[in-house]
């Protein structure tokens, strides 16, 4: 359109207004619009024995991905080398429509004991075993995840290991992700940022489990807020994991001595030799076996679990700038008891609570 033509001036002006309005609209409605995050779960058992009720639960939530622990890598003193333990045994498959992400937990002891020159061999061994374990799976693998609570003393070797794994997997178009603890977010300038494609925030295990006065070490809103102060500055895109698990911390003579996984109020309230005190505290009346653990008279049990209401408030603490970039909201973990405690309607509430 020729804007110098007197007859076309009004038309040209109108055209410019329309273009301007389109640009303004896109500024507020197009830029920054991110896809809604998809739902994922963690599977943290050694035997895969999922049944139709598990499939139904995952399908109801439109679960797109499962992070599956393939193994732990630990240091064996008797063999004087790093070895895999809790290796996954696939007895039954996963839903074929769900993507599987092999996940490997690596202890700090492994990194301390492994010389830098042996890191390439360690990475090859891990990748070789992942390949062997995944043979029965029908799904094509697109991502591996490494899980390690690295320290300042092990950071260099762990990051070297991640780089080696990336180098081996790049030709196969497999991405590498890593779990990130909250303290590694708050102090990332000190702890470093792992050289991976993406991170996933472990949004739990915030408090001091070993302190008898701790109320809930799995999740604490006040502590979470403090740890999230610098999350906006974190240079790696993140997804997030929410805790659905529970446990009981056994305190004997003012010292935590035992952790009993996957128990809830019903387990404690129906045991005739355990009585409720107050809050989340219970007391053992008579010595006996409880969930294969031997408890003594006057032992205290601190029940730690996270209610849906607390999870919703916790999610709302995460800044919008981080929430809008989430690709996955993951839950830890797949378990029959957890499914009863957190029906799919409850999890949907959590997911949409920060819309």
N, C-alpha and C positions, 0 to 999 in steps of 0.2 A: 504493500500500500504506500502510495506517495503522499507523505504528510505535508508537503509543501503546496499541494493543490488545495485551494480554498474550499472547493466543494467537498473534498474528502477529509477536511479537518475534523469535523465532528465525529465521523466514522473512525478516524485514526485515534482520536482522543478516547473514544469508547473502547476501542481495541486495547489501548494501553491500560485502561482501568481494569478491564477483564483479566489481562495478563497479570497485573499487579495483585488482584484479588486471588487469583490461582496460586501465585507465589506465597502470599500470606497464608492461605489455607494449608498449603503443603508444609510451611514452616511449623505450624502448630499441630498438624494432623498426620503428616507423612514422615517428617524427620523424627527419629527417636521412637517410632512405633516398632516394637519388637514382637516376635511371635510369642504366644503364650508358652511358658515352660511345660515340658512334658514330664510325666511321672516315671520315676525309677525306684527300684528297690535294691537292697543289698541281700545277698544270700551268703551266710557266714557259717555254714556247716560243712562237714567233710563228706557226707553222703547226700546225693541228690535223690530224693524220694518224694517228689511232688505228686499230688493226686488231683482229681477233678475239682475238689473244693478250693485248692490253691489256685488252679487255673481260673476258676470262676471269680475269685477275689481279685486276681490281677486283671482279668478282663473287665470287671465292673469299673475298675479305676482307669481303664484304658492305658495300662502300663506299657511303656515303650522300650524300657531297658532294664536289665538286671546286671548289677555288678557282682560277679561271682568270685569268691575267694578260691583261687586255684591251689594255693599252698602258702605256708609260712617258710621263710628262709631263716634258719637259726644257726648259731655256731655250736658245734659238737666238740666238747673238750676231749671225749674219748677218742674221736676220730681226727681231732685237730684240724678240722676244716668246716666249711659251711655246708649245711645239708638241708634238704626240703623235708618238712614235716606237715602233718595234717593235709596231705595231698588229696585233692578232690577225687571222689569216686562217683561217677555218673551212673546211677542205677536206673534212673528214669530221666527223660529229657525235660527241657523247658518249653514253654509255649512257643511254637515255631515263628509266631509273628513278633516275638520280643527279641531285641538285640541283646547279645551277651558280651559283657566286658570282662575278660579275665583280669583278676586283681590279685596282686602278690604283696604279702606283708613281709617286710624285711626288718630284722632287729638291728639296733645300733651296735650290738656286740659283733655282728657279722662285719660291719664296716670298720670297726676298731681293729679287728683281727686280720682283715684282708689288706695286703699291701697294694698300693696304687697300681703297680705293674700287673697285678692279678685281677683287677677290676674288669678288663675286657673278657677274660675267661668266665668270670662270675656272670656277666650279662649274657654270654652265649649259653651258659648252663640254664639260666632262668628261662630264656626264650625257647630253648630246646624242649624243656619240660612243659611249658605252656602249650607248645605245638602238639606234644604227645597227649596231654590231658584233653585237649579240645577235639581230638579226632572223632569221638562219638557225636559231637554236636552237629546239628543240621545247619545252624546259622553261620554265615560268613562273618569273620571277626574284623572289626574296623578300628578297635581301640584296645589298648592295654592300660591298666592303671597300677601304679606303684604306691604302696602305703608304708610310710616310714616316719617316725617321730624323730627326725634328725636333730642333732645338737651342733653347737659351734665346732666341736672337735671332729664330728663325722660329716659335716656339710660338704667339704671338698670332695670326699670320696663318693658320697651319695649323688651329688650333682654330676660327677664324672660317670657314675653308673648310668644315670638317666641319659646322658649324652651318648654313651655307647649304645644303649638300647634304641634310642632314636635313630642313630646311624644305621643300625641293622634293620629297623622296621620301615624307614622312609621309602625304600624301593618298593615295598609292598603296600604303600599308602595306608599304613596303620598309625594312628595318632597315639600319643602318649599323654596320659593325664596323671596327676598326683594328688593325694589327699593333703589338705592343709589344716593344721591345728590353729585354734584361735590365737595362741601366743605367737605363732609364726606370722599372723596377720598384723597384730599390734606392733611387733618389733621386727618387721620385715627388713628394715635397713640394716639390722644386725644379724638376723638369722639367714637372710638371703631369700631369693625367689627361685624356685626350681626351674631348670631349663626344659619345660614341657609345653605342650600345646594349650593345656587348660588345667585349672585346679578345681578341686571340690572341697568346700569348707565343711569340716566336721564340727557341726554346731552343737556340741555336747561335751561331756567330761570337762566341765568348767571349774568346778570347785575342788577342794582338797579332800579326797576320799579318806585319807589317813587321819584326818583331824576328827576326834570324837564329837566336837561341837558343831561340825558341819551339818546342815539340815539336808541338803540335796547336792551331791557332787556331780550328778548327771547334767542338771541345768539350773542356772540361777540368773534371773533377769537382770539384777543389778550388776553382777560380774560380766554378763554378756555385753551390756551396754558399754562397760569400760573397755572391753577387748575390741569392740567395733569402732572405736574412735577414729582409727586411721584406715578403715577398710576402703574408703573412697580413693585413697592414694595407692592402693595395692595394684601393681602393674600387670597382673595376670587376671584374665577373665575367669569368673568363678561360677560354679554351681553350688548347691547346698544340700547337706544331709541332716535330716531331723531324727532325733532318737525316739523310738517306740518301745525300747527295751526297758526292763526294770531289774532291780536286784536288791538283795538284802545284805547290809554290812553288819557282820557279827562283831560286837564290841565286848571284850572280856577284860575286866579289871582296868577299864578306861582306855583300852587299846584295841583298835580294829585288828582282828585276827583271821577273818574269813570273809569271803565274798560268795554269796549264793545267788547264782544267776537265774533269771526268768521266774521269779516268784512275785505274787501279788497279794492284795489284802485278803482275798478268799483263802489262799493257802495258809495264811497266818491265823485268820479268824476261825477257821475250821479245825485247827490243831488244838486239842484239849490241853496240851502241855505248854501252850504259849498264851499269854494274856496281853491285851492291849493296854498301853499306859496312857499316852497322849500324843497328839501330832502324828508323826510317822514312826513312833517308838513302840516296841513290843519287848516283853520280858519272858524269858524261858522259866517256867515253874519247876520243871523236873528234867533231868538229863535224858536225852533220847536222840534217835536218828531223825533227821528232818531233811528230806530231799538228798539222801545219801550222805549227809554231813552230821557228825556227832556234836550235839549241843549240850552244854553244861548248865546246871541250875544257876539262875541269876545272870546268864548271858543276856545282853541287850541286842535287839535287832533293829537297825535303822532301815526302814523300807524306803527305797528311792525309786520314784517313777515320775513321769511328766504328763500332766493332764493336757487335754486338747486346748483348754483355755490358755495355759502357759505357753504352749507351742505357738498359738495364734499371736500372743503378745510378743513372743520372741521373734517371730517372722516380721512383725510390724516394726521391730527395732532395726532391721536391715534397711539401709538407705535405698530409696527408690532408684538411684543411679546404679545400684548393684542388682536390685530385683529385676529391673527391666532387661538386664542382659543375661538372666538365667536361661539356660537351655533345658536344665533338668532340676527338678525338686525330687530328691531321693529320700527314702525312709529306710532306717536300719531297725529291723530286718524282716525277712519272710519267716513267719512262725505261726503255727496254729493258734497258740495262746494269744499272741499279739493281734491276730485277725479278729478274735472274739472281743478283745479289749478296745480295738480301734476299727469298727466297721467302716466300710468304704465311704459312707456318708460323712463320717467324722473327718476323714482325711481330705475329702473334697472341701469341707469347711475351712480347714487349715490352708489348703492351697489357694483358695479364693479370698482369704481373709485380708490380704494386702492389695487387692485389685484397686 
